[in-house]
Amino acid sequence: MDRERFASVACSIARTSGVVGDPWALLVLRDLFLGLTRYDELRRDLGVATNVLADRLDRLVDAGLVVREVYQRAPVRHDYHLTDAGRDLYGVVLALMAWGDRHLAPDGPPMLLVHDTCGHRTTPVVACDRCGGELTDDAVTVRPGPGGRHAPGTAVLAERLTGSVAG
């Protein structure tokens, strides 16, 4: 499937990965969360080719996750800032970081997180918004939602969730 087809899949994971399911896009988001906002800062930090960085920034802007603002007119230079939708990906980026720290960082985590409210070092977890309990694959039951349907990209899942086979 190409990126545009992900947008039509009746699955929020597919739709989201069509927007941010690329290492460069995730690293741009990471840097924006860490306060790097200028194109030159992003390029220097990531060591990415200018065409790749420009493409990822354009994609994030087009998706409504980032806004581009001119801070200099001659020559034109831009700052990039997260929108509310972009900031909503913070937990996703932290969850990916926590997984990488646990499974891919033999020398220890490259960055440590300190929760400003309590002052303690923290490891991100995905938690229930009602009771605060950690959400794990053996503690969650998935049920059909109003936007789900039997379609390419969700055919078998729709059958399992509804208990019926589309014909």
MARDO-66168 format. One record per atom (N, C-alpha, C): residue number from 0; residue in one letter; atom name; x, z, y. Coordinates in Angstrom, 3 decimals, decimal comma. Atoms other than C-alpha are relative to their C-alpha. Layout:
N
<node NUM A CA <X Z Y>>
...
END
This chain:
167
<node 0 M N <0,832 0,000 -1,199>>
<node 0 M CA <0,000 0,000 0,000>>
<node 0 M C <0,868 0,000 1,251>>
<node 1 D N <-0,713 -0,050 -1,274>>
<node 1 D CA <1,235 -0,756 3,486>>
<node 1 D C <-0,623 1,093 0,864>>
<node 2 R N <0,426 -1,117 -0,847>>
<node 2 R CA <0,871 1,791 6,293>>
<node 2 R C <-1,424 -0,121 0,511>>
<node 3 E N <1,333 0,181 -0,561>>
<node 3 E CA <-2,302 0,283 7,742>>
<node 3 E C <-1,085 0,282 -1,032>>
<node 4 R N <0,997 -0,249 1,039>>
<node 4 R CA <-4,127 0,517 4,404>>
<node 4 R C <-0,208 1,486 -0,235>>
<node 5 F N <0,173 -1,445 0,175>>
<node 5 F CA <-3,507 4,272 4,286>>
<node 5 F C <-1,119 0,524 0,885>>
<node 6 A N <1,030 -0,458 -0,934>>
<node 6 A CA <-5,859 4,645 7,254>>
<node 6 A C <-1,399 -0,144 -0,584>>
<node 7 S N <1,335 0,225 0,564>>
<node 7 S CA <-8,791 3,362 5,152>>
<node 7 S C <-0,252 0,782 -1,291>>
<node 8 V N <0,178 -0,781 1,213>>
<node 8 V CA <-8,223 5,637 2,148>>
<node 8 V C <-0,788 1,265 0,340>>
<node 9 A N <0,850 -1,175 -0,249>>
<node 9 A CA <-10,835 8,403 1,904>>
<node 9 A C <0,725 1,274 -0,419>>
<node 10 C N <-0,826 -1,156 0,329>>
<node 10 C CA <-8,107 11,054 1,753>>
<node 10 C C <0,815 0,368 1,230>>
<node 11 S N <-0,730 -0,437 -1,195>>
<node 11 S CA <-6,682 13,095 4,621>>
<node 11 S C <1,500 0,009 -0,223>>
<node 12 I N <-1,435 0,050 0,278>>
<node 12 I CA <-3,291 13,266 2,883>>
<node 12 I C <0,509 -1,421 0,167>>
<node 13 A N <-0,403 1,402 -0,147>>
<node 13 A CA <-3,109 9,463 2,664>>
<node 13 A C <0,017 -0,404 1,469>>
<node 14 R N <0,079 0,375 -1,413>>
<node 14 R CA <-4,199 9,030 6,279>>
<node 14 R C <1,140 0,628 0,801>>
<node 15 T N <-1,075 -0,689 -0,711>>
<node 15 T CA <-1,700 11,610 7,524>>
<node 15 T C <1,353 -0,588 -0,356>>
<node 16 S N <-1,293 0,561 0,399>>
<node 16 S CA <1,173 10,190 5,478>>
<node 16 S C <0,194 -1,394 0,569>>
<node 17 G N <-0,120 1,297 -0,652>>
<node 17 G CA <0,403 6,776 6,945>>
<node 17 G C <0,526 0,102 1,421>>
<node 18 V N <-0,475 -0,216 -1,372>>
<node 18 V CA <1,218 8,259 10,352>>
<node 18 V C <1,380 0,667 0,014>>
<node 19 V N <-1,241 -0,787 -0,080>>
<node 19 V CA <4,023 10,769 9,656>>
<node 19 V C <0,802 0,014 -1,299>>
<node 20 G N <-0,673 -0,013 1,291>>
<node 20 G CA <5,091 10,010 6,077>>
<node 20 G C <1,261 -0,824 -0,019>>
<node 21 D N <-1,252 0,730 -0,146>>
<node 21 D CA <8,478 8,714 7,103>>
<node 21 D C <1,042 1,020 0,473>>
<node 22 P N <-0,983 -1,024 -0,409>>
<node 22 P CA <11,673 10,787 7,368>>
<node 22 P C <0,334 -0,025 1,480>>
<node 23 W N <-0,353 0,032 -1,423>>
<node 23 W CA <12,497 9,553 10,869>>
<node 23 W C <-1,120 0,565 0,862>>
<node 24 A N <1,122 -0,538 -0,774>>
<node 24 A CA <9,004 10,352 12,161>>
<node 24 A C <-0,015 1,530 -0,084>>
<node 25 L N <-0,025 -1,454 0,153>>
<node 25 L CA <9,229 13,876 10,731>>
<node 25 L C <1,160 0,627 0,758>>
<node 26 L N <-1,142 -0,543 -0,734>>
<node 26 L CA <12,685 14,386 12,230>>
<node 26 L C <-0,209 -0,078 1,510>>
<node 27 V N <0,345 0,068 -1,427>>
<node 27 V CA <11,465 13,193 15,634>>
<node 27 V C <-0,929 1,161 0,342>>
<node 28 L N <0,903 -1,135 -0,246>>
<node 28 L CA <8,620 15,724 15,377>>
<node 28 L C <0,766 1,313 0,000>>
<node 29 R N <-0,817 -1,228 0,052>>
<node 29 R CA <11,107 18,444 14,354>>
<node 29 R C <0,732 0,204 1,317>>
<node 30 D N <-0,766 -0,130 -1,239>>
<node 30 D CA <13,267 17,721 17,399>>
<node 30 D C <-0,894 0,283 1,193>>
<node 31 L N <0,934 -0,289 -1,093>>
<node 31 L CA <10,255 17,678 19,729>>
<node 31 L C <-0,447 1,455 -0,059>>
<node 32 F N <0,350 -1,416 0,137>>
<node 32 F CA <9,180 21,068 18,333>>
<node 32 F C <1,140 0,899 0,465>>
<node 33 L N <-1,155 -0,805 -0,394>>
<node 33 L CA <12,707 22,324 19,012>>
<node 33 L C <0,399 -0,197 1,464>>
<node 34 G N <-0,206 0,106 -1,438>>
<node 34 G CA <12,525 21,236 22,657>>
<node 34 G C <0,781 -1,214 0,485>>
<node 35 L N <-0,647 1,234 -0,448>>
<node 35 L CA <14,348 17,899 22,702>>
<node 35 L C <-1,110 -0,958 0,415>>
<node 36 T N <1,099 0,831 -0,493>>
<node 36 T CA <12,173 15,627 24,836>>
<node 36 T C <0,445 -1,359 0,518>>
<node 37 R N <-0,476 1,261 -0,573>>
<node 37 R CA <14,366 12,835 26,176>>
<node 37 R C <0,511 -0,937 -1,082>>
<node 38 Y N <-0,394 1,021 0,965>>
<node 38 Y CA <15,028 9,589 24,331>>
<node 38 Y C <1,481 0,126 -0,358>>
<node 39 D N <-1,448 -0,091 0,256>>
<node 39 D CA <18,815 9,939 24,731>>
<node 39 D C <0,349 1,237 -0,826>>
<node 40 E N <-0,230 -1,205 0,806>>
<node 40 E CA <18,712 13,510 23,345>>
<node 40 E C <-0,394 -0,246 -1,451>>
<node 41 L N <0,486 0,277 1,351>>
<node 41 L CA <16,674 12,388 20,358>>
<node 41 L C <0,944 -0,946 -0,737>>
<node 42 R N <-0,898 0,981 0,618>>
<node 42 R CA <18,944 9,405 19,679>>
<node 42 R C <1,325 0,648 -0,374>>
<node 43 R N <-1,291 -0,657 0,264>>
<node 43 R CA <22,096 11,497 19,948>>
<node 43 R C <-0,120 1,025 -1,129>>
<node 44 D N <0,157 -1,016 1,037>>
<node 44 D CA <20,753 14,327 17,794>>
<node 44 D C <-0,204 -0,637 -1,373>>
<node 45 L N <0,348 0,587 1,281>>
<node 45 L CA <19,352 12,098 15,054>>
<node 45 L C <1,034 -1,008 -0,500>>
<node 46 G N <-0,957 1,019 0,410>>
<node 46 G CA <22,121 9,483 15,068>>
<node 46 G C <-0,687 -1,230 -0,568>>
<node 47 V N <0,825 1,096 0,503>>
<node 47 V CA <19,433 6,877 14,478>>
<node 47 V C <0,173 -1,236 0,881>>
<node 48 A N <-0,068 1,251 -0,773>>
<node 48 A CA <19,517 3,216 15,527>>
<node 48 A C <-1,101 -0,007 1,052>>
<node 49 T N <0,952 -0,010 -1,110>>
<node 49 T CA <17,750 2,633 18,834>>
<node 49 T C <-1,320 -0,680 -0,364>>
<node 50 N N <1,241 0,685 0,363>>
<node 50 N CA <15,244 0,190 17,328>>
<node 50 N C <-0,868 0,867 -0,923>>
<node 51 V N <0,741 -0,885 0,903>>
<node 51 V CA <14,275 2,699 14,620>>
<node 51 V C <-0,641 1,138 0,795>>
<node 52 L N <0,540 -1,086 -0,811>>
<node 52 L CA <13,846 5,532 17,124>>
<node 52 L C <-1,143 -0,507 0,880>>
<node 53 A N <1,056 0,557 -0,853>>
<node 53 A CA <11,841 3,320 19,495>>
<node 53 A C <-1,265 -0,273 -0,807>>
<node 54 D N <1,156 0,277 0,858>>
<node 54 D CA <9,582 2,238 16,623>>
<node 54 D C <-0,728 1,282 -0,367>>
<node 55 R N <0,641 -1,244 0,407>>
<node 55 R CA <8,933 5,816 15,452>>
<node 55 R C <-0,683 0,665 1,184>>
<node 56 L N <0,642 -0,575 -1,183>>
<node 56 L CA <8,252 7,037 18,980>>
<node 56 L C <-1,259 -0,779 0,362>>
<node 57 D N <1,186 0,819 -0,281>>
<node 57 D CA <5,878 4,107 19,568>>
<node 57 D C <-1,128 0,332 -0,972>>
<node 58 R N <0,998 -0,305 1,023>>
<node 58 R CA <4,085 4,904 16,296>>
<node 58 R C <-0,630 1,367 0,261>>
<node 59 L N <0,526 -1,337 -0,283>>
<node 59 L CA <3,749 8,596 17,212>>
<node 59 L C <-0,854 0,005 1,265>>
<node 60 V N <0,803 0,134 -1,223>>
<node 60 V CA <2,483 7,674 20,697>>
<node 60 V C <-1,324 -0,683 -0,337>>
<node 61 D N <1,219 0,730 0,367>>
<node 61 D CA <-0,004 5,141 19,249>>
<node 61 D C <-0,957 0,857 -0,815>>
<node 62 A N <0,831 -0,878 0,833>>
<node 62 A CA <-1,252 7,776 16,786>>
<node 62 A C <-0,558 1,183 0,790>>
<node 63 G N <0,504 -1,097 -0,821>>
<node 63 G CA <-1,907 10,210 19,658>>
<node 63 G C <0,674 1,334 -0,248>>
<node 64 L N <-0,729 -1,240 0,273>>
<node 64 L CA <0,685 12,754 18,513>>
<node 64 L C <0,992 0,335 1,103>>
<node 65 V N <-1,027 -0,150 -1,035>>
<node 65 V CA <3,109 12,233 21,398>>
<node 65 V C <-0,440 -0,795 1,224>>
<node 66 V N <0,191 0,758 -1,237>>
<node 66 V CA <2,798 11,191 25,034>>
<node 66 V C <1,363 -0,303 0,604>>
<node 67 R N <-1,229 0,463 -0,653>>
<node 67 R CA <5,476 9,271 26,911>>
<node 67 R C <-0,211 0,117 1,499>>
<node 68 E N <0,107 -0,182 -1,449>>
<node 68 E CA <6,104 10,243 30,539>>
<node 68 E C <1,287 -0,441 0,669>>
<node 69 V N <-1,164 0,460 -0,751>>
<node 69 V CA <8,426 8,552 33,018>>
<node 69 V C <0,564 1,172 0,788>>
<node 70 Y N <-0,641 -1,034 -0,823>>
<node 70 Y CA <10,941 10,984 34,507>>
<node 70 Y C <1,022 -0,616 0,951>>
<node 71 Q N <-0,946 0,699 -0,875>>
<node 71 Q CA <13,209 8,378 36,153>>
<node 71 Q C <-0,446 -1,453 0,096>>
<node 72 R N <0,494 1,371 -0,225>>
<node 72 R CA <12,289 4,999 37,683>>
<node 72 R C <1,086 -1,072 -0,088>>
<node 73 A N <-1,042 1,044 -0,008>>
<node 73 A CA <15,627 3,179 38,024>>
<node 73 A C <1,290 0,544 -0,598>>
<node 74 P N <0,839 0,736 0,952>>
<node 74 P CA <16,413 2,659 35,268>>
<node 74 P C <-1,103 0,903 -0,542>>
<node 75 V N <1,127 -0,770 0,524>>
<node 75 V CA <13,148 3,712 33,636>>
<node 75 V C <0,460 0,815 -1,215>>
<node 76 R N <-0,311 -0,899 1,117>>
<node 76 R CA <13,631 6,712 31,364>>
<node 76 R C <-1,230 0,880 -0,248>>
<node 77 H N <1,196 -0,741 0,386>>
<node 77 H CA <11,019 8,705 29,449>>
<node 77 H C <0,324 1,334 -0,643>>
<node 78 D N <0,098 -1,248 0,751>>
<node 78 D CA <10,313 12,211 28,262>>
<node 78 D C <-1,104 -0,203 -1,022>>
<node 79 Y N <1,034 0,052 1,031>>
<node 79 Y CA <8,273 12,646 25,096>>
<node 79 Y C <-0,486 1,417 -0,239>>
<node 80 H N <0,593 -1,321 0,176>>
<node 80 H CA <5,874 15,549 24,670>>
<node 80 H C <-1,097 -0,071 -1,045>>
<node 81 L N <1,032 -0,082 1,017>>
<node 81 L CA <3,638 16,612 21,823>>
<node 81 L C <-1,364 0,198 0,639>>
<node 82 T N <1,387 -0,235 -0,374>>
<node 82 T CA <-0,108 16,379 22,286>>
<node 82 T C <-0,522 1,173 -0,826>>
<node 83 D N <0,595 -1,048 0,839>>
<node 83 D CA <-2,468 18,977 20,836>>
<node 83 D C <0,023 -0,423 -1,465>>
<node 84 A N <-0,024 0,493 1,386>>
<node 84 A CA <-2,740 16,795 17,719>>
<node 84 A C <1,417 0,072 -0,574>>
<node 85 G N <-1,389 -0,099 0,458>>
<node 85 G CA <1,057 16,641 17,491>>
<node 85 G C <0,405 1,438 -0,271>>
<node 86 R N <-0,323 -1,422 0,198>>
<node 86 R CA <1,400 20,414 17,916>>
<node 86 R C <-0,680 0,560 -1,248>>
<node 87 D N <0,694 -0,448 1,210>>
<node 87 D CA <-1,117 20,843 15,099>>
<node 87 D C <0,798 -0,296 -1,269>>
<node 88 L N <-0,854 0,290 1,156>>
<node 88 L CA <1,551 19,422 12,752>>
<node 88 L C <1,122 1,020 -0,177>>
<node 89 Y N <-1,072 -0,986 0,087>>
<node 89 Y CA <3,838 22,414 13,374>>
<node 89 Y C <0,044 0,688 -1,361>>
<node 90 G N <0,051 -0,659 1,294>>
<node 90 G CA <2,686 24,210 10,243>>
<node 90 G C <0,431 -0,915 -1,135>>
<node 91 V N <-0,402 0,976 1,018>>
<node 91 V CA <3,184 21,048 8,188>>
<node 91 V C <1,516 -0,135 -0,020>>
<node 92 V N <-1,458 0,136 -0,099>>
<node 92 V CA <6,749 20,643 9,441>>
<node 92 V C <0,675 1,277 -0,511>>
<node 93 L N <-0,571 -1,256 0,501>>
<node 93 L CA <7,449 24,349 8,780>>
<node 93 L C <-0,137 0,114 -1,510>>
<node 94 A N <0,180 -0,054 1,458>>
<node 94 A CA <6,005 24,070 5,262>>
<node 94 A C <1,018 -0,901 -0,696>>
<node 95 L N <-1,023 0,880 0,565>>
<node 95 L CA <8,301 21,106 4,535>>
<node 95 L C <1,379 0,641 0,100>>
<node 96 M N <-1,282 -0,678 -0,165>>
<node 96 M CA <11,231 23,066 5,925>>
<node 96 M C <0,151 1,127 -1,017>>
<node 97 A N <-0,065 -1,117 0,954>>
<node 97 A CA <10,397 26,098 3,768>>
<node 97 A C <0,261 -0,519 -1,412>>
<node 98 W N <-0,223 0,572 1,321>>
<node 98 W CA <10,239 23,909 0,649>>
<node 98 W C <1,459 -0,469 -0,125>>
<node 99 G N <-1,390 0,454 0,014>>
<node 99 G CA <13,579 22,307 1,542>>
<node 99 G C <0,985 1,149 -0,046>>
<node 100 D N <-0,863 -1,188 0,041>>
<node 100 D CA <15,153 25,714 2,195>>
<node 100 D C <0,039 0,598 -1,404>>
<node 101 R N <0,106 -0,595 1,332>>
<node 101 R CA <13,944 26,921 -1,203>>
<node 101 R C <0,643 -0,871 -1,082>>
<node 102 H N <-0,401 0,884 1,093>>
<node 102 H CA <14,867 23,848 -3,262>>
<node 102 H C <1,183 -0,919 0,292>>
<node 103 L N <-1,025 0,989 -0,339>>
<node 103 L CA <17,440 21,765 -1,373>>
<node 103 L C <1,097 0,519 0,926>>
<node 104 A N <-0,996 -0,576 -0,912>>
<node 104 A CA <19,655 24,163 0,591>>
<node 104 A C <0,900 0,966 -0,766>>
<node 105 P N <-0,830 -0,876 0,835>>
<node 105 P CA <22,341 25,491 -1,801>>
<node 105 P C <0,843 0,995 0,805>>
<node 106 D N <-0,800 -0,894 -0,838>>
<node 106 D CA <24,292 27,060 1,093>>
<node 106 D C <-0,861 0,900 0,884>>
<node 107 G N <0,919 -0,784 -0,820>>
<node 107 G CA <21,204 28,677 2,610>>
<node 107 G C <-0,687 -0,865 1,028>>
<node 108 P N <0,772 0,782 -0,958>>
<node 108 P CA <18,703 27,542 5,205>>
<node 108 P C <0,824 -0,371 1,231>>
<node 109 P N <-0,704 0,413 -1,217>>
<node 109 P CA <20,098 25,512 8,119>>
<node 109 P C <-0,509 0,697 1,263>>
<node 110 M N <0,593 -0,692 -1,149>>
<node 110 M CA <17,722 27,297 10,526>>
<node 110 M C <-0,775 1,199 -0,511>>
<node 111 L N <0,787 -1,186 0,328>>
<node 111 L CA <16,157 30,740 10,459>>
<node 111 L C <-1,142 0,124 1,000>>
<node 112 L N <1,167 -0,165 -0,857>>
<node 112 L CA <12,701 31,454 11,841>>
<node 112 L C <-0,228 1,484 0,256>>
<node 113 V N <0,330 -1,369 -0,379>>
<node 113 V CA <11,889 34,647 13,740>>
<node 113 V C <-1,368 -0,047 0,680>>
<node 114 H N <1,344 -0,051 -0,562>>
<node 114 H CA <8,244 35,430 14,479>>
<node 114 H C <0,044 0,812 1,294>>
<node 115 D N <-0,096 -0,665 -1,301>>
<node 115 D CA <8,088 36,272 18,182>>
<node 115 D C <-0,901 1,228 0,110>>
<node 116 T N <0,942 -1,106 -0,118>>
<node 116 T CA <5,090 38,583 17,775>>
<node 116 T C <0,546 1,297 -0,596>>
<node 117 C N <-0,482 -1,227 0,653>>
<node 117 C CA <6,742 41,008 15,336>>
<node 117 C C <1,521 0,135 0,020>>
<node 118 G N <-1,454 -0,056 -0,084>>
<node 118 G CA <10,422 40,135 15,796>>
<node 118 G C <0,721 -0,116 -1,326>>
<node 119 H N <-0,619 0,084 1,319>>
<node 119 H CA <11,052 39,670 12,082>>
<node 119 H C <0,260 -1,447 -0,426>>
<node 120 R N <-0,268 1,292 0,621>>
<node 120 R CA <12,602 36,773 10,227>>
<node 120 R C <-1,179 -0,304 -0,929>>
<node 121 T N <1,172 0,364 0,786>>
<node 121 T CA <9,848 34,834 8,455>>
<node 121 T C <0,237 -1,274 -0,785>>
<node 122 T N <0,044 1,219 0,791>>
<node 122 T CA <9,300 32,209 5,805>>
<node 122 T C <-1,437 -0,499 0,045>>
<node 123 P N <1,362 0,510 -0,105>>
<node 123 P CA <6,284 29,962 6,365>>
<node 123 P C <-0,713 -0,041 -1,353>>
<node 124 V N <0,868 0,139 1,161>>
<node 124 V CA <3,429 30,112 3,863>>
<node 124 V C <-1,311 -0,612 0,492>>
<node 125 V N <1,326 0,517 -0,328>>
<node 125 V CA <0,096 28,317 3,794>>
<node 125 V C <-0,986 1,073 -0,431>>
<node 126 A N <0,887 -1,138 0,259>>
<node 126 A CA <-2,615 30,960 4,048>>
<node 126 A C <-1,447 -0,348 0,302>>
<node 127 C N <1,429 0,147 -0,222>>
<node 127 C CA <-6,387 31,179 3,911>>
<node 127 C C <-0,343 0,465 1,416>>
<node 128 D N <0,374 -0,379 -1,367>>
<node 128 D CA <-7,891 31,219 7,396>>
<node 128 D C <-1,031 1,123 0,023>>
<node 129 R N <0,992 -1,068 0,062>>
<node 129 R CA <-10,491 33,782 6,200>>
<node 129 R C <0,618 1,341 -0,368>>
<node 130 C N <-0,503 -1,289 0,495>>
<node 130 C CA <-8,589 36,431 4,245>>
<node 130 C C <1,508 0,165 0,173>>
<node 131 G N <-1,442 -0,079 -0,182>>
<node 131 G CA <-4,925 35,597 4,945>>
<node 131 G C <0,790 -0,132 -1,283>>
<node 132 G N <-0,697 0,149 1,273>>
<node 132 G CA <-4,113 35,192 1,244>>
<node 132 G C <0,728 -1,333 -0,093>>
<node 133 E N <-0,787 1,225 0,153>>
<node 133 E CA <-1,473 32,643 0,290>>
<node 133 E C <-0,760 -1,014 -0,843>>
<node 134 L N <0,648 1,082 0,731>>
<node 134 L CA <-2,862 29,283 -0,841>>
<node 134 L C <1,028 -0,659 -0,913>>
<node 135 T N <-0,856 0,632 1,004>>
<node 135 T CA <-1,194 28,117 -4,060>>
<node 135 T C <-0,879 -0,864 -0,889>>
<node 136 D N <0,789 0,913 0,833>>
<node 136 D CA <-2,230 25,475 -6,556>>
<node 136 D C <-0,849 0,720 -1,038>>
<node 137 D N <0,808 -0,721 0,980>>
<node 137 D CA <-3,511 28,104 -8,973>>
<node 137 D C <-0,979 0,982 0,640>>
<node 138 A N <0,911 -0,913 -0,701>>
<node 138 A CA <-5,475 30,011 -6,307>>
<node 138 A C <-1,037 -0,746 0,837>>
<node 139 V N <0,917 0,805 -0,806>>
<node 139 V CA <-7,513 27,139 -4,841>>
<node 139 V C <-0,784 -0,932 -0,922>>
<node 140 T N <0,845 0,969 0,685>>
<node 140 T CA <-10,438 25,122 -6,204>>
<node 140 T C <-0,390 -1,060 1,015>>
<node 141 V N <0,357 1,108 -0,884>>
<node 141 V CA <-11,046 21,698 -4,690>>
<node 141 V C <-1,381 -0,508 -0,390>>
<node 142 R N <1,347 0,517 0,218>>
<node 142 R CA <-14,626 20,489 -4,294>>
<node 142 R C <-0,199 -1,236 0,867>>
<node 143 P N <0,235 1,206 -0,809>>
<node 143 P CA <-16,006 17,201 -2,957>>
<node 143 P C <-0,405 0,373 1,422>>
<node 144 G N <0,368 -0,196 -1,396>>
<node 144 G CA <-16,287 16,991 0,820>>
<node 144 G C <-0,879 -1,137 0,478>>
<node 145 P N <0,929 1,017 -0,499>>
<node 145 P CA <-18,667 14,977 2,985>>
<node 145 P C <0,647 -1,358 0,252>>
<node 146 G N <-0,673 1,274 -0,268>>
<node 146 G CA <-16,035 12,310 3,725>>
<node 146 G C <0,614 -0,635 -1,230>>
<node 147 G N <-0,586 0,535 1,217>>
<node 147 G CA <-14,968 11,770 0,131>>
<node 147 G C <-0,840 -1,124 -0,575>>
<node 148 R N <0,724 1,076 0,652>>
<node 148 R CA <-15,871 8,643 -1,790>>
<node 148 R C <0,880 -0,645 -1,066>>
<node 149 H N <-0,686 0,751 1,045>>
<node 149 H CA <-14,931 6,570 -4,806>>
<node 149 H C <0,468 -1,305 0,637>>
<node 150 A N <-0,548 1,186 -0,654>>
<node 150 A CA <-12,594 3,909 -3,381>>
<node 150 A C <1,464 -0,136 -0,395>>
<node 151 P N <-1,440 0,128 0,289>>
<node 151 P CA <-9,068 2,512 -3,744>>
<node 151 P C <0,775 1,151 0,635>>
<node 152 G N <-0,791 -1,134 -0,469>>
<node 152 G CA <-6,664 5,402 -3,425>>
<node 152 G C <-0,609 1,343 -0,347>>
<node 153 T N <0,666 -1,252 0,373>>
<node 153 T CA <-9,212 7,995 -4,547>>
<node 153 T C <-0,937 -0,184 -1,185>>
<node 154 A N <0,946 0,312 1,073>>
<node 154 A CA <-10,978 6,415 -7,555>>
<node 154 A C <-0,043 1,095 -1,067>>
<node 155 V N <-0,013 -1,006 1,060>>
<node 155 V CA <-9,878 8,884 -10,236>>
<node 155 V C <-0,314 1,380 0,561>>
<node 156 L N <0,300 -1,304 -0,619>>
<node 156 L CA <-9,954 11,873 -7,878>>
<node 156 L C <-1,491 0,172 0,240>>
<node 157 A N <1,445 -0,090 -0,261>>
<node 157 A CA <-13,532 11,094 -6,859>>
<node 157 A C <-0,761 0,262 -1,288>>
<node 158 E N <0,644 -0,236 1,293>>
<node 158 E CA <-14,530 10,939 -10,523>>
<node 158 E C <0,183 1,442 -0,447>>
<node 159 R N <-0,258 -1,381 0,426>>
<node 159 R CA <-12,884 14,284 -11,259>>
<node 159 R C <-0,743 1,014 0,864>>
<node 160 L N <0,666 -0,947 -0,892>>
<node 160 L CA <-14,324 15,994 -8,212>>
<node 160 L C <-1,521 -0,005 -0,169>>
<node 161 T N <1,465 0,079 0,107>>
<node 161 T CA <-17,878 14,751 -8,748>>
<node 161 T C <-0,474 0,078 -1,439>>
<node 162 G N <0,396 -0,024 1,402>>
<node 162 G CA <-17,843 14,630 -12,538>>
<node 162 G C <-0,739 -1,249 -0,444>>
<node 163 S N <0,678 1,248 0,370>>
<node 163 S CA <-19,188 11,082 -12,532>>
<node 163 S C <0,948 -1,174 0,152>>
<node 164 V N <-0,801 1,218 -0,064>>
<node 164 V CA <-17,697 7,639 -13,070>>
<node 164 V C <-0,771 -1,039 0,784>>
<node 165 A N <0,651 1,037 -0,801>>
<node 165 A CA <-18,454 4,971 -10,474>>
<node 165 A C <-0,133 -1,266 -0,831>>
<node 166 G N <0,184 1,194 0,809>>
<node 166 G CA <-19,818 1,795 -11,927>>
<node 166 G C <-0,392 -1,103 0,801>>
END
